[in-house]
């Protein structure tokens, strides 16, 4: 009976100990969205062929004073005659991208013959996006 009571006491006290050791949740911070042109910094890794796809990885950092809602990224691949051959698009639907926040974006396009170059465009829910290519975030 003593063992049972000792085990029961341990089981009942464990949630109280775990609850005390967790950090309190911070309230969500609201940052008004950018209206008009937003600014971002972009680090673009070289595109790689993986299987039957061309994979492009971008790291995007919000340098605007407001949050960016519904960021849209589109990649278009062209052949040597500059005809559009293939492409992919990404929509950031999770949460607004806060100022200073970094988001990693992966674009996957099917491999087609004679791919020559690509172009990446950015937009957001309230206007255009002005990207700046950088080698590293400061």
Phi, psi and omega per residue, in radians:
X1 nan -0.658 3.127
X2 -1.128 -0.715 3.129
X3 -1.090 -0.738 3.140
X4 -1.060 -0.771 3.136
X5 -1.166 -0.655 3.116
X6 -1.148 -0.767 3.115
X7 -1.140 -0.738 3.126
X8 -1.085 -0.704 3.111
X9 -1.128 -0.705 3.111
X10 -1.142 -0.759 -3.118
X11 -1.127 -0.727 -3.113
X12 -1.281 -0.492 -3.116
X13 -1.521 -0.317 -3.112
X14 -1.069 -0.833 3.110
X15 -1.046 -0.607 3.125
X16 -1.166 -0.682 3.114
X17 -1.193 -0.712 3.120
X18 -1.163 -0.666 -3.135
X19 -1.150 -0.568 -3.131
X20 -1.299 -0.516 -3.054
X21 -1.466 -0.235 -3.140
X22 -1.396 2.497 3.109
X23 -1.305 2.533 3.126
X24 -1.177 2.525 3.128
X25 -1.248 2.400 3.113
X26 -1.530 2.490 3.130
X27 -1.161 2.623 3.126
X28 -1.135 2.464 -3.113
X29 -1.782 2.171 3.118
X30 -1.641 2.207 3.062
X31 -2.119 2.155 -3.126
X32 -1.005 2.461 -3.112
X33 -1.269 2.747 3.084
X34 -1.280 2.304 3.029
X35 -1.891 2.137 -3.098
X36 1.730 -2.402 -3.048
X37 -1.480 2.184 3.060
X38 -1.762 2.670 3.110
X39 -2.019 2.434 3.103
X40 -2.422 2.770 2.966
X41 -1.905 2.457 -3.061
X42 -2.238 2.294 2.942
X43 -1.931 2.055 -3.112
X44 -1.959 2.060 3.059
X45 -1.335 2.679 3.086
X46 -1.051 2.469 3.119
X47 -1.198 2.494 -3.124
X48 -2.201 2.520 3.050
X49 -1.564 2.084 3.120
X50 -2.176 1.883 -3.091
X51 1.159 -2.142 -3.135
X52 -1.832 0.421 -3.125
X53 -2.293 2.637 2.967
X54 -1.786 2.119 -3.067
X55 -1.890 2.192 3.084
X56 -2.066 2.219 3.128
X57 -1.945 2.233 3.109
X58 -2.089 2.472 2.945
X59 -1.985 2.186 -3.049
X60 -2.074 2.291 3.107
X61 -2.090 2.241 3.122
X62 -1.334 2.040 3.099
X63 -1.864 0.119 3.107
X64 -1.359 2.899 3.105
X65 -1.433 -0.270 3.118
X66 -2.057 3.064 3.134
X67 -1.385 2.712 3.106
X68 -1.876 2.085 -3.139
X69 -1.716 2.408 3.042
X70 0.894 1.003 3.084
X71 -1.105 2.330 3.134
X72 -2.101 2.235 3.139
X73 -2.169 2.268 3.106
X74 -2.221 2.377 3.107
X75 -2.082 2.295 3.117
X76 -2.093 2.341 3.094
X77 -1.883 2.372 -3.105
X78 -2.070 2.702 3.033
X79 -1.594 -3.032 -3.076
X80 -1.183 -0.369 3.086
X81 -1.569 0.135 -3.137
X82 1.069 0.613 2.978
X83 -1.626 2.368 3.132
X84 -1.188 2.251 -3.062
X85 -1.895 -0.813 -3.074
X86 -2.715 3.114 3.121
X87 3.063 -3.130 3.133
X88 -2.631 2.833 3.081
X89 -2.398 2.697 -3.135
X90 -2.352 2.408 3.063
X91 -2.168 2.131 3.126
X92 -1.514 1.702 -3.040
X93 -1.786 -0.075 -3.038
X94 -1.135 -1.486 -3.117
X95 -2.336 2.793 3.071
X96 -1.011 2.566 3.101
X97 -1.498 1.989 -3.073
X98 -1.333 2.783 3.089
X99 -0.993 2.273 -3.138
X100 1.502 -0.186 -3.113
X101 -1.312 2.515 3.139
X102 -1.946 2.303 -3.137
X103 -2.159 2.374 3.072
X104 -1.742 2.271 -3.090
X105 -2.120 2.320 3.102
X106 -2.055 2.172 3.115
X107 -1.943 2.339 -3.121
X108 -2.188 2.084 3.117
X109 -2.078 2.516 3.082
X110 -1.157 2.518 3.107
X111 -1.303 2.270 3.085
X112 -2.195 2.747 3.122
X113 -1.194 2.634 3.054
X114 1.094 0.635 3.057
X115 -1.263 2.353 -3.035
X116 -2.042 -0.936 -3.133
X117 -2.646 2.893 3.133
X118 -2.202 2.846 3.080
X119 -2.391 2.363 3.138
X120 -2.030 2.289 3.108
X121 -2.120 2.642 -3.107
X122 -2.217 2.529 3.008
X123 -2.590 2.907 3.003
X124 -2.474 3.068 -2.994
X125 -1.075 -0.503 -3.035
X126 -1.961 0.300 3.104
X127 2.648 -2.712 -3.090
X128 -1.599 2.936 3.106
X129 -2.225 2.290 3.101
X130 -1.788 1.809 -3.137
X131 -1.504 2.590 3.037
X132 -2.209 2.125 3.114
X133 -1.315 2.280 3.092
X134 -2.330 2.823 3.104
X135 -1.616 -0.478 3.100
X136 -2.689 2.629 3.098
X137 -1.414 2.448 3.135
X138 -1.636 nan nan
